[in-house]
Amino acid sequence: MTAALLVALGGALGSLARWALSGWVLENTLGWRFPAGTFLVNLIGCLVIGVLAGLAIKHDLFSTDTRLFLFTGICGGFTTFSTFGLDTFYLLRRSEIAVAGGYVAGSVVFGLLAVWLGYAVVSGRG
């Protein structure tokens, strides 16, 4: 139960941070056709999870509970794109280039197809 509470608390904090940052960016980029808020959130999430992973590996800095709170909770609540980036980074570090490429391509292509399918089923439009 403790693990679930740590993830939930971290997720709530990460989601609130995403909401606040995205709102601020939206207010400052009105009229842009580019989704700057989501883009910035994804980049910041990737930077933060990279720093945390580096600290965890180099200094064995975080306990299991702290990792759950930071990685799964806060970073996951802020943006799951950061986890996608970290997973891909680890595959590349292990020289699993084909697996990393398949993961990236599959995530983007099948993710977009899933969005389209869900939209088409509910709206009746394709």
C-alpha positions in Angstrom: 0.0 0.0 0.0 2.8 2.4 0.7 4.2 2.1 -2.8 0.8 2.9 -4.3 0.5 6.0 -2.0 4.0 7.2 -3.0 3.1 6.8 -6.7 -0.3 8.5 -6.2 1.2 11.5 -4.4 4.0 11.9 -6.8 1.6 11.5 -9.7 -0.6 14.2 -8.3 2.3 16.6 -7.9 3.6 15.8 -11.4 0.2 16.3 -12.9 -0.3 19.7 -11.2 3.2 20.8 -12.4 2.3 19.8 -16.0 -1.0 21.6 -15.7 0.6 24.8 -14.4 3.5 24.8 -16.9 1.3 24.0 -19.9 -1.2 26.7 -18.9 1.6 29.3 -18.5 3.1 28.3 -21.9 -0.4 28.4 -23.5 -1.0 31.9 -22.2 2.3 33.1 -23.6 2.0 31.4 -27.0 -1.5 32.3 -28.0 -1.9 32.0 -31.8 0.9 29.5 -32.2 0.0 26.5 -34.3 2.7 24.4 -32.5 1.8 22.7 -29.3 4.5 24.4 -27.3 3.2 23.5 -23.9 3.2 19.7 -24.5 6.6 20.0 -26.3 8.2 21.9 -23.4 6.7 19.6 -20.8 8.1 16.5 -22.7 11.6 18.1 -22.9 11.7 19.1 -19.3 10.4 15.7 -18.2 13.1 14.0 -20.2 15.8 16.3 -18.8 14.6 15.7 -15.2 14.3 11.9 -15.5 17.8 11.8 -17.2 19.3 13.8 -14.3 17.5 11.5 -11.7 18.6 8.4 -13.5 22.2 9.6 -13.7 22.1 10.4 -10.0 20.6 7.0 -9.2 23.2 5.1 -11.1 26.3 7.2 -10.4 25.7 7.7 -6.6 23.1 5.0 -5.8 21.2 7.9 -4.4 17.6 6.8 -4.1 15.8 4.1 -2.1 13.2 2.0 -3.8 10.4 4.1 -2.3 12.1 7.3 -3.4 12.5 6.0 -7.0 8.8 5.1 -7.1 7.9 8.6 -5.9 10.2 10.4 -8.2 10.3 8.3 -11.4 6.9 6.6 -11.5 5.0 9.3 -9.5 6.3 12.8 -10.3 7.9 12.1 -13.7 5.1 9.8 -14.7 2.5 12.3 -13.6 4.3 15.1 -15.3 4.8 13.3 -18.6 5.1 9.6 -19.5 7.1 10.7 -22.5 10.1 11.0 -20.0 9.8 7.3 -19.3 9.6 6.6 -23.0 12.8 8.6 -23.4 14.6 6.8 -20.6 13.5 3.4 -21.8 14.9 4.2 -25.3 18.1 5.7 -23.8 18.7 2.5 -21.9 18.2 0.4 -25.0 20.6 2.5 -26.9 23.2 2.3 -24.0 23.0 -1.4 -24.3 23.6 -1.1 -28.0 20.1 -2.6 -28.8 19.7 -0.2 -31.7 17.1 -2.2 -33.6 15.0 -2.7 -30.5 15.2 1.0 -29.7 14.3 1.9 -33.3 11.4 -0.5 -33.2 10.2 0.8 -29.9 10.3 4.4 -31.0 8.7 3.8 -34.4 6.1 1.4 -32.9 5.2 3.8 -30.1 4.7 6.7 -32.5 3.0 4.8 -35.3 0.8 2.5 -33.2 0.1 5.3 -30.7 -1.2 7.5 -33.5 -3.2 4.6 -34.9 -4.7 4.0 -31.5 -5.7 7.6 -31.1 -7.3 7.5 -34.6 -9.1 4.3 -33.8 -10.5 5.6 -30.5 -11.6 8.8 -32.1 -13.2 7.1 -35.1 -15.1 4.6 -33.0 -16.5 7.3 -30.7 -17.1 10.1 -33.3 -18.0 8.0 -36.3 -15.4 9.9 -38.3 -12.1 8.7 -39.5 
